[in-house]
Amino acid sequence: MWAFIHKLGSPKWFYAISARLTPWFWAAAAVLLVVGSVWGLAFAPSDYQQGNSFRIIYVHVPAAILAQSCFAALAVAGGIYLIWKIKLADMAAAVIAPFGAAMTFVALFSGAVWGVPTWGTWWVWDARLTSMLIQLFLYFGVIALRGAFASRDSGAKAASVLALVGVVNIPIIKYSVEWWNTLHQPATFTLTERPAMPADMWLPLLVMVLGFYCFFIALTLTRTRSEILRRESAKRWVRDLADGHAGGRR
Amino acid sequence: MAFESLTALLAMGGHAPYVWSAWGVAAALLIVSVAHARAERRQLIRELQRRNRRERNLSERETDER
């Protein structure tokens, strides 16, 4: 078990194994996102109350789910880095944070735009929206802290601590629609119940969520590999590897 | 199809500005993420190759001088 974790934490081993996995995740993401988009935009029935503005759900919900998942991943990576000093965990954290911030922005923007025809306002200071805005600022904090120190290790540690502290916001976001009165509707997907919408509405949403997850995994693998090249550039195996590439492609 | 025609799809039953701006921002950020990741990887590999070449030239020159 420990040998396995150690192996997993080795950049060289990770670089080799991720080379084989990454293309599959990119392919899966492309297929799922194209199918989900066409299905959601053109084939899913329009909502009887909201009409076609409801189609925003197909980017809003996946982005919001990813925003939470990325932050949880940041906290896990931060914990691993602080406890076991595994550099690979910090490399992953460094590339996950900007994507998580982007997803949080997409969730907030699409939600605001959706709010105009549905609620008659693009913003209300209610629990769900406000806690999500705090999430965006937490991402900014994690990204800024990483770059705010002269030594990479200090920045990485500070960012890890903020990620671990900031993870408290995740359950607040999740339960905000239950704890407080809010305009925001409750979760579409739960583990215990069937969605309250018909299958031809939630199936494309499920496809989009899976597509966003595959995209996130593919992007994280690709960029962590780049991060390895950047930080381990003095290592023999990294330099040999660069020579094996023709003209800097793939 | 939930729409009669392509025009109807684009019009989104009067909700076009909302639907397409939300989808547009999401698509743009995903595309930018992919493009950035590709460019970053290519640039890093090119940098490593340049450094390898420089060091090889340097060591060749040293042997020539000896």
HADDOCK unambig.tbl for C-alpha pairs under 7 A between the chains (distance, minus, plus):
assign (segid A and resid 42 and name CA) (segid B and resid 1 and name CA) 5.76 0.50 0.50
assign (segid A and resid 42 and name CA) (segid B and resid 2 and name CA) 5.83 0.50 0.50
assign (segid A and resid 42 and name CA) (segid B and resid 3 and name CA) 6.76 0.50 0.50
assign (segid A and resid 42 and name CA) (segid B and resid 9 and name CA) 6.73 0.50 0.50
assign (segid A and resid 43 and name CA) (segid B and resid 1 and name CA) 4.44 0.50 0.50
assign (segid A and resid 43 and name CA) (segid B and resid 2 and name CA) 5.04 0.50 0.50
assign (segid A and resid 44 and name CA) (segid B and resid 2 and name CA) 6.36 0.50 0.50
assign (segid A and resid 45 and name CA) (segid B and resid 2 and name CA) 5.52 0.50 0.50
assign (segid A and resid 52 and name CA) (segid B and resid 12 and name CA) 5.60 0.50 0.50
assign (segid A and resid 52 and name CA) (segid B and resid 13 and name CA) 6.20 0.50 0.50
assign (segid A and resid 52 and name CA) (segid B and resid 15 and name CA) 6.32 0.50 0.50
assign (segid A and resid 53 and name CA) (segid B and resid 15 and name CA) 5.56 0.50 0.50
assign (segid A and resid 53 and name CA) (segid B and resid 18 and name CA) 6.65 0.50 0.50
assign (segid A and resid 53 and name CA) (segid B and resid 19 and name CA) 5.72 0.50 0.50
assign (segid A and resid 55 and name CA) (segid B and resid 19 and name CA) 6.58 0.50 0.50
assign (segid A and resid 56 and name CA) (segid B and resid 19 and name CA) 5.54 0.50 0.50
assign (segid A and resid 56 and name CA) (segid B and resid 22 and name CA) 6.46 0.50 0.50
assign (segid A and resid 56 and name CA) (segid B and resid 23 and name CA) 6.96 0.50 0.50
assign (segid A and resid 59 and name CA) (segid B and resid 23 and name CA) 6.43 0.50 0.50
assign (segid A and resid 59 and name CA) (segid B and resid 26 and name CA) 6.69 0.50 0.50
assign (segid A and resid 106 and name CA) (segid B and resid 25 and name CA) 6.76 0.50 0.50
assign (segid A and resid 106 and name CA) (segid B and resid 26 and name CA) 5.77 0.50 0.50
assign (segid A and resid 109 and name CA) (segid B and resid 22 and name CA) 6.84 0.50 0.50
assign (segid A and resid 110 and name CA) (segid B and resid 22 and name CA) 4.62 0.50 0.50
assign (segid A and resid 113 and name CA) (segid B and resid 18 and name CA) 5.55 0.50 0.50
assign (segid A and resid 113 and name CA) (segid B and resid 22 and name CA) 6.65 0.50 0.50
assign (segid A and resid 114 and name CA) (segid B and resid 18 and name CA) 6.32 0.50 0.50
assign (segid A and resid 222 and name CA) (segid B and resid 37 and name CA) 6.89 0.50 0.50
assign (segid A and resid 223 and name CA) (segid B and resid 37 and name CA) 5.95 0.50 0.50
assign (segid A and resid 226 and name CA) (segid B and resid 41 and name CA) 5.38 0.50 0.50
assign (segid A and resid 229 and name CA) (segid B and resid 44 and name CA) 6.87 0.50 0.50
assign (segid A and resid 230 and name CA) (segid B and resid 44 and name CA) 6.76 0.50 0.50
assign (segid A and resid 239 and name CA) (segid B and resid 48 and name CA) 6.42 0.50 0.50
assign (segid A and resid 239 and name CA) (segid B and resid 52 and name CA) 6.84 0.50 0.50
assign (segid A and resid 242 and name CA) (segid B and resid 45 and name CA) 5.61 0.50 0.50
assign (segid A and resid 242 and name CA) (segid B and resid 48 and name CA) 5.97 0.50 0.50
assign (segid A and resid 242 and name CA) (segid B and resid 49 and name CA) 5.62 0.50 0.50
assign (segid A and resid 243 and name CA) (segid B and resid 49 and name CA) 6.00 0.50 0.50
assign (segid A and resid 248 and name CA) (segid B and resid 42 and name CA) 5.33 0.50 0.50
assign (segid A and resid 248 and name CA) (segid B and resid 45 and name CA) 5.32 0.50 0.50
assign (segid A and resid 248 and name CA) (segid B and resid 46 and name CA) 4.98 0.50 0.50
assign (segid A and resid 249 and name CA) (segid B and resid 42 and name CA) 5.87 0.50 0.50
assign (segid A and resid 250 and name CA) (segid B and resid 42 and name CA) 6.90 0.50 0.50
